Amino acid sequence: MDTLKDPSEYLPALAAACKRDPHASQKLTLEKHTNRHPATVGGPWGWYEVHPLGIEVGYWGVGKDDLKGIDIGAWNARAERLSKEE
């Protein structure tokens, strides 16, 4: 698992992915996914992923959130602006 970086650091990987697959999304987004099965302590859990690269950048669950304090909306807005500039 990687730690979350600035969206600009993912642009070379996005360009390479788009070159390999022209139908791939050409816009980076930070997504929060939920596992279908509860954690062993009960309650939901999941992970954060930089899409479309499939890079996991953290986990969340009962008493844990690796991206606590990160403004996901602001990260996605910056990523969208940078993706359009590329």
N, C-alpha and C positions, 0 to 999 in steps of 0.2 A: 504494500500500500504506500502510495506517495502522500506527501503533505500538499495542501492546496497552495498553488503558486499564482502569481499574477496572470491574467488571461493572455497577456502578450507572450508569455513563455510557452504557451501551448500552440501558438500559431504555426510554427514550423511542422509540428506533428499533424495539425489539421490540414495544412497544405499537402502534405505527403498522403494523408488518407483520402483527400479529394482527388488527388492524382491517380491513386490506385483504383478508386471507385467514384466515378463522376456523379453517381446518384446519392452519394453520402451527403448528409447535412453539411452545409458550408457555414454553419453558425455554431459556435461554442455555447454550451449552457451547463450550468452546475445544477444537477438534479438530485433530489432527495428520494430515495427508494425505500419501500417498506417490505420486509420479509413477510411471507404469508404465515409463518409459524411464530408463536410467541417465544420470547427468551425463556430460559430455564427458570428465571426468577419471576416469570409471569410478566405480561405486558409486551407491547410492540417493540421492535428494533429494526434497524435498517442501516443503509450506507449512503454516502454521498458519492456521486460519480460525475466526472467531466465528460459530457456527451458531445459528439459521437465517438470520442476516443476510447471510452470504456475504462478510464483511469479512475480507480477508487481513491478517494482523498480523505476518507474519514468514516466513522461509524457513529450512530446515535442509538439511544435506548434508555432504559430505566436508569436514571442517575448518571448518564454519560452522553456527551455530545461533543465530538471532536471539533466541530466548527461553531461552537457556541461563541457568540459575539461577532461572527462574520455576517455581513449584510448580503445575503444571497441575491436579492433583487439588484443591488448596486453592482455586484460582481457580474451578474448576467447582463446588465445594461452596458457595462464597460466591454464585456466580451462581444456583445452584439455590435457595438461601434467599431471595435478593432477588426472584427470579422468582415465587416462591410468595407473597411479601408484596404484590406488585403486584396 
